[in-house]
């Protein structure tokens, strides 16, 4: 326990410095991206948010806002940087403006994470345990939901998507992706308590964590639907027309001919589905 205590003490000292806390928040956001496909390191989508909760724990609203925003910058900056490709290829606005638009988008949407931190810090005054296990998991889901439709919405990188294939995805049939996000943030809060809490709090956090994951695992084994009537044969047709070609007028006839040919190969199906565009 002595080496662990030494590491924890050093991290606490780093946490008290603005630059150190900012670096941890930014890095935690970037690490969270590794929890999503194609990396699929799902535990990082719990441990990295746990770092953010550790920074938020006993922080004032202003600092929680800043650290949450920096976490969002790290997450979105590494997770949705592909936006500049679409803007560059189809916007014809020049590389400099593309980088400015992408950066402005990341910096703006990252404010949602700062909002969760600010609200949680205001509610957490005098209730640090409730903040970790109640306020911040609930606020995280609320902000994810709000981000999913506000100004047409940007639901990318909802935390629950990183848990596909892991026990927490058993919550999805009942609670949807936001319910899985709640389970991930509740797990992150329990991890913080396991490290920082008093012995009885650690015991309660361990029991709650085990109970949540066992319940989710049990739900994942349940059968939520049953076949009704005769089965249908369904085919998905995907022509994989490159983005750089698909909107060119001279490409339209060629694209339609491609889809006609692919469709004829599956004419015995009951349902044929083409891409949305």
N, C-alpha and C positions, 0 to 999 in steps of 0.2 A: 504493500500500500504506500510505502514511502516514495518510490519513484512516481507513482500516480499522483500523489499529493503534491509533489514538486512541480509536475507538469501543470496541474490544475492551478497552483499558485501563480505560475508564470502566465498562464492564460488570463487569470483574473487581473494581473498587472497590465497586460496588454489591453484588456477590455476597458480599463479606466482611461486609456489614452485615446484621444479622438482619432488619430491617424490609424492606430492599431485596430480599433473597433470598426472603422470604415473599411479597412483592408479585409477584415474577417467577413463583414457583411457582403462586400463585393465578391469575394472568393466563394462564399457559401452559395450565392446565387448562381455562379458559374458551375459549381460542383453539382447543383441540383439538375442541371441540364443533362448530366451523365446518367441520370435515372430514367430518361426517356429513350425511346428507340432512336437510332439503332444501337445505342450503347447498352441499354437495358440493365443498368446497375441500380435496381430499384431501392436497395437499402440507402443509397445516397440521397434519394428523394425523401427520406425521413431524417437521416443524420444531418444533412446540410440545413434543412429548416430548423432542426434542433439547435444548431449554432445561432441561427437568427433569434430563436426564442430565448436562448441564453443571453444574447445581447439585449433583448427587450426586457428581460427579467429585471425588475427594480430600476428600470430606466425611466426618465421623465418623458412626457409626450413629445417634446421637441427632438430629443435624441432618438426616440423610437421611430419618429417620422423619417429622420435622416437615414438611419440604418435600414429601415424597411425599403426606402427608395433606392438605396445603394444595392440592396439585395436584388430588387427588381431590375436594376440596370445590369447587374451581373447575369441574371437569369435570361432576360430578354436579349441582351447584347450578344450572348453566346447561343441562344436558342432560336431567335427569329432573325438572325442577320441575313438569312436568305431573301428577305424582303427586297434588298437592294438589287437583286438579280432581276426580279420582275419589273421594278421601276426602271432599271437601266435598259433592259431589252425592249420594253414597250412604251416607255414614257418619253424617250428621246430628249431628256432634260440635261444631259451631260453628267460626267462622273462626279464633279464637285457637288452639284445640287442633289444628286442621288445620295451621296454620303450624308449631306445635311438633313435631307428628309428622313432617312433611316435613323440617324442619330436622334433627331427630334421626336420621332415616333417612340423609340425605346425610352428616352428620358421622360416622355409624357405618360406612357402607359405604366412605367415603373412607379408612378405616384400612387397607383392603387395599393401597392404593397406598403407604401409609407402611410396611407390612410388606415390600413389595418393596424399598423403599429401604433399610430397616434391614438386611435379610438381605444385600443386595448390598454395602453398605458394610462389613459384617463380613468378607465374602469378599474384598473388594477390597484389603485391607491388603497393600501390597507388590506388587499386581497391577493397576495402574490400567488398562492396556490390555485385559487379560482381562475386567475389570469392564464396560467399555463394549461389547465385542463378544461377550462370552460370558455373564457372570453375569447382568447386568441384562436382556438380551433373554430369556434362559431363565426367569429369575424372574418377569418380567412375564407371560409365557405361563402359568406355573404358577399365579400368583395369579389371572389371569383365569379359568382353568379352575376353580380352587377357588371363586371368587366365583360361578361359574355353577351350582353345585349346593349349596353350604353353606347350611343353613337354608332349604331349598327353592330357593335360587339366585336371582341377579339378574344375568343375562348381558348386560344392556343396555350399549351403548357399548363393546363389545369393539373394540379398535383396528383389527382386520382388516376390520370392516364398512365403514370409511371408504375402503377401497381398491377398492371395487367400481367397475369401469370403468377402472381404472388397471393398469399392467403387473403389479403385485404380486398381483393377484387370480388370476393364472395358477397360483399355489401352492395355491389352494383345492381343486381336484380331488384333489390328493395329500395335503395336510396339513390341510385344513379351515380354518375361520376363525382358529383359534389359530395355525396355521402362517403365515397372512397377518399376524397380529399380530406374530409373531416376526420376519418379514421387515421389517415397519415399524420395529420397535424396533432391529433390527440396522442398518437404514438410518440411524436417528436417531443411533446410536452412531458410525457412520462419519462422519456430518456433524460431530459434535463433534470427532472426530479430524482432519478436514479443516481445522478452524479452529484447534485448540489443539495438534495433534501436531507432532512434529519432521518435517523434510522426508521422511524415509523412511517414517514412519508415515502421513503424508498421502498419499504415493504408494500405499502398501498399502491405505489406506482407499478411495481413489478406484478402484483396481483391483477391490477387493472389492465396492464399491457397483455399479460397472458390471457386474461378473460376475453379481451377484445379480439385478439388474433385467433383464439380457439373458436369463438362464436362466428367470426368471418369465415374461417376454414370450414366449419360445419355448414354454414349457409351456402358456401360454394359447392358443396356436395349434394345440395337439394335439387330436385327436378321441378322447375318452375313452369314448364309448359308440356303439353301432350299433343301428339299429332291428331288432327281431326280431318276425316275424309281421305280421299286418295292423294298420294304425293304428286307434286308437280316437278317437271324437269325444267330447270332454269339455267340459262347461259348468260354469262357476262362477256360482252365484246369490248375489247380495248385495243384501239389501233396504234396507240403510242406515237401519235403524231407529235414531233418536237414542238416545243413552245414557240421557237423562233419561226416556225412555218405555219402554225395552225390558223393564224388570223390573216394570212395573205390572201387576197381575193383570187389570185391565180391558183391557189392551192385547194380551193373549195371543191371543184369537180373531182380532183384526184382523191381527196379525203372521202367524199361520198362513195366513190367507186370502191375504195378500200373497205368501207363499212358494209357495203352491199355484198362484196365477196366474202367477208368474214361472217356475215349474217347467214348467207346461204349454206355455210358449213354446219349450221346449227338449226336448220329449218324444222327439225323434228321436235324442238323444245316447245314447251307450253308458254314460256315467257322469255323474251330476249331483252336485255338491258344494255343500253349504250351509255357512254359517259355523259356527264351533265352538260358539257360544252361541245 
